[in-house]
Amino acid sequence: MDRPRDAAGVEVSVVLPAYNEERTIEDTVETTLSTLASFLPPGSFEVLVAEDGCDDRTPEIADRLAAADDRVRHVHSDERLGRGGALERAFAAAAGETLVYFDTDLATDMGHLSELVERVRSGEADVATGSRWMPGQVADRPAKRGVPSRVYNGLVRLFLRSPLRDHQCGFKALSREAFERLHDRVEDEHWFWDTELLVRAQRAGLEVAEFPVEWEPKGDTKVDLVRDVFGMGSQILRLWWQVSVSPRITRRVSVGAGALLTVLALALMTLYLDPGAVLAELEDADLGLVALAGVVYLLSWPLRGGRYRDILAELGYHERLGFLTGAVFISQTGNLVFPLRAGDGVRAYVMKARRDIPYPTGFASLAVERVFDLLTITVLGGAVLVGYVLTGATESVVATLSGSVPGIDPRSARTALTVAAGVAAAAVLATAAIVVSARRDGNLIRRLLSRVSSDSYADYVAGVLESFVGGVQTVAADRGAFARVGASSLAIWGLDVVTAILVLAAFDVALATPTLVAVGFFAVSVGNLAKVLPLSPGGIGLYEAAFTLLVAGLTPVTGPTAFGAAILDHAVKNLVTVAGGVVSMLALNVSLTTAVDETGAGDPDPEPEVE
């Protein structure tokens, strides 16, 4: 909605965010108008009802009030925008240079409205906010309101380094200039919008004034699992990462931290493995079988490109196999160089830069690929591992492991296998839930969330989850595409396992073929489950540890031999990946560092924030 052309002289715009307020909105508007008229000249203010997709009589009442008084305007939305989204839309449509908003229950004493307005209108502050927790003016709140509020504000001060006492008081004002400067930076559109506005304002060097207000609780409240725990908690962590951590993660820091984690993980292995014995095992490996393993692994890459082609085709984009195989090579090479799977962003960049495929589609296609990878890994090894734990067979594994790998505490081995089984079980359940949701016509995610939360934030969380499974739903809707992508995933990971089996056979482990195949599938699958946490580039160290644990625990193969095979297996796969990545980068004229910079910028606003 555009700002009105016939609002000359309006200096102050008060926005009342309203969702299903049919019982109170009329009295709130009348009280607001009379209070503003008591200290502002006629014609210098307006009141906007930011009606946020209401399903009661609020829209009708707002229309009637606007028709009866030209100082009142109704900003309507057909769908829920969220508290923050409704405020931003109304501020954009407002005529005043001083923008004010407060909760429609009028819990804050309206006698403070003149101070709130004048703090900004006079130029004393860019942003002003009332506070219920300032010393000497602490609101009398019941424990069910006061304790969560204090905990929340304490977390904001701790993580986001804000000196303010109260970030969620619904009684705030800001200048038009501050709004224009901040609204593109504020990402949340719901209850966290207030807090993010204040934190972003402070980081941008704006003057933020906090003053005590008298406040009386209205209505009832309750802890909402989705809004208060998932929503607000995750938003604090998200903003902390964006303003305090992400600006300090340069390429040098990223690569250095990843290298340090890799070295540390490998160094810890020397506590129970003799490095000399491992090197001796590597020297005795059959190079012919190692080379054959490299060829087998190379064969999996056209399959990766073909699977990605099938996924993109279901999303409406048709590309050539050679280009897509190169894009996959480049992204996986990026994952070896940068931690936190930054290579996935590189692929989205390649698809955008070279084929003009939008970033949302690029990331959605990656999400589909990851779901099928997770499903395949759990099918290959996760179910077996869960079975070991449930049947008590881990005790024999632990006994064998403690005897074949000196220095490993049986209790630690038992814990490691139990945790790995937990990861596998969680992966099976999560993947099954995603696939079931994707194959249903009904809105399963939104129905489930509505059972644990009645807050509008549940709609937001449901939207995020639905956007993730949306790509899977598109693929799953076509039985042929689902079968093709699933079959290619099994083939890709099957070749990954065959590669490991050939490397293990190169060490002359003297295992029967069925045993070699079985332990190969099991160790590779669990090793890749260990890489779910992106703690090091390419999961180096994590994969070797899990592989060694399983091979040495399930077979007579010694610890040094198992570790040597794990290192060589991972090395063969990484060398093939890097070689293919380099060739693909030259062919497609793509720079890894440029791609990471382009997709990892974070804050869309180029203005630097002040520490």
Beta strands, then each sheet from edge to edge (+ up, - down):
strand 1: 12-18
strand 2: 45-52
strand 3: 72-77
strand 4: 98-102
strand 5: 127-131
strand 6: 133-134
strand 7: 137-138
strand 8: 171-175
strand 9: 208-212
sheet 1: 3+ 2+ 1+ 4+ 8- 5+ 9+
sheet 2: 6+ 7-
end
